[in-house]
Amino acid sequence: MERSTVFYDKILNRLAGSFCTLEEMTKYMIQDSHLSVKFFEQISTQRMNQAKILEALILLDCEGYIFLDPDTDAIYITIKGLLKINSKTLLN
């Protein structure tokens, strides 16, 4: 699984379009990266990938880039998160 700013930026870019749930984010990140889950892959491997995505989301939440709503499992990007991805877009 990607462990770089590219990985975190993918999350932020997805959330810039609209909020999503933890389940939707997990599906997006798995299908949109080299994590693609083959149907024969074991559930434990899938859960490991989900745990890594959740770990990244918690980190982004702690740093103030996103807001994790524990009541609904919804994930929202914050202004700080938008500024992070937009400043990189402006530099390119």
Secondary structure, 3 states (H helix, E strand, C coil): CCCCHHHHHHHHHHHHHCCEEHHHHHHHHHHCCCCCCCCCCCHHHHHHHHHHHHHHHHHHHHCCCEEEECCCCEEEECHHHHHHHHHHHHHC
